[in-house]
Amino acid sequence: MILRGKLITGGRMLADGVVETSGDRVVWAGPASERTDQLPEPADPGTTIIPGLVDVHCHGAGGFGFPEADRDGSTAAADHHRHNGTTSVIGSLVSAPPNVLHGRIELLASLVERGTLAGIHLEGPFLSVLRCGAQDPASILDGDPALLESLLAAGRGHIRSMTIAPETAHFAELSTMLTENGVVVSIGHTDASNPTAARSIAHSAHAPLSATHLFNGMAPMHHREPGAVAACLAAAARGQMVVELVGDGVHLADETVSTVFDLVGPHQIALVSDAMAAAGMPDGRYPLGPLDVDVVDGVARLAGQGDTAIAGGTSRLMDIVRRTVLDAGVDLLSAVTAATATPAALLGLTGIVGDLVPGCRADLVVTDKKLLPRAVMASGNWLTNTMES
């Protein structure tokens, strides 16, 4: 398979590029001028070929959520994202009683082993009740190394990241356990002071480290109380941390997104969807773990509680890339990098996914001039393809 058009490959944008796949791998990518063989005509102006997206924080879609759906529903949620351009989906769970978490982890681990998911993200239960957002406060627990050990065992090596609050009990021990098991420590849902957050970052900065949806689930940054937000931004600027941004226009203002790109650059940002069951669905009531969520005008909030915390996202990652470019004014290469190469590197998947270079899996998205997906390929197979219609 040979595709030609504007191409993002190896951290650069080519005005006339070619990507060639064979089986499930990319075998060549570069400028069309370097090819001597017969090539297809360039794609329509405005069409861009980008790597398949990598979402490290995703709770579901299409009416199904990873924290509560059965195997078929969880598969449908992952497939919804895959067909919309996110070819590597990390399935995120929320805080729940230990027995529930064990069961959910075991179910999602089986989907990783089938290739449906790229891994598991635990968003809790070692969080701050004061900053629990739309999570069930009754399910939030103090840091417990024995419980963490059992959760990791249930994951069979497929837990890729875990959100924990710096102020939780035994943070240092938990962080060390996660790192030793190849799990990314992600700081979030925290009311920690700046010194506490900075100490937790310093303890964990020798390994891949992230901030769960920066700004959301954290005390607002104040000039006399900078809190965890300032500590995370500073760490990202030093190259010690990747910060997640839910750039959907609901979780964050477009200006906030563009500011963070200006401050720390795309190699320290992972655009994420934080999508829940309502992503890709009409307004209505949907589950988020044990809680019900009402979606009104595309905004998800806990049911019956008025203007409360945002309860996950209703956008797909391609929607967020598009908004980051068209509304936040971030250049396309930077936005795509933050949704592909950076999250892949965070998960230790560089050279496997997140780029279109020889040896990488043949995951790609062909977008139109409005950055809407026209075709999606995963492992060399077309999932969707409207380019001929």
Secondary structure, DSSP 8 states (H G I E B T S, - for coil): -EEEEEEEETTEEEEEEEEEEETTEEEEEEEGGG--S-------TT-EEEE-EEEEEE-EETTEETTT--HHHHHHHHHHHHHTTEEEEEEEEE---HHHHHHHHHHHHHHHHTTS-SEEEEE-SSS-GGG-TTS-GGG-----HHHHHHHHHHHTT-EEEEEE-TTSTTHHHHHHHHHHTT-EEEE-SB---HHHHHHHHHHHTTS-EEETTTTTTB----SS--HHHHHHHHHHHTTS-EEEE--SSSSS-HHHHHHHHHHH-GGGEEE---B-TTTTS-SEEEEETTEEEEEETTEEEETTSSS--B-SB-S-HHHHHHHHHHTT---HHHHHHHHTHHHHHHTT-TTTSSS-STTSB--EEEE-TTS-EEEEEETTEEEEE-TT-
